[in-house]
Amino acid sequence: MFHETIEQSKALDIYQKQHGAVKGPLHGLPISLKDSFKVRGHDATIGLLHFTNKPIEEESILVETLRSLGAVLHCKTNVPKQ
């Protein structure tokens, strides 16, 4: 997600420059998400091999909300089965 993170950050910089204000209370704050949350274009494996290589098309409400508040999503985390 790092390339997308950089693009999101650049877009927020442009927004702030154009509007003279931040996009929301989380403007530019880097956020990591648990893998169970759906992020468009990425897998949501919840730690199961069965769900790999199946990018999500529709985002979770939490992801949409974070983006609308100006958060920058930079990675998904997971606890692999041992």
Buried (B, 14 or more C-beta within 10 A) or exposed (E): BEEBBEEBBEEBEEBBEEEEEBBBEBBBBEBEBEBEBBBBEBBBBEEEEEEEEEEBEEBBEBBEEBBEBBBBBBBBEBEEEE
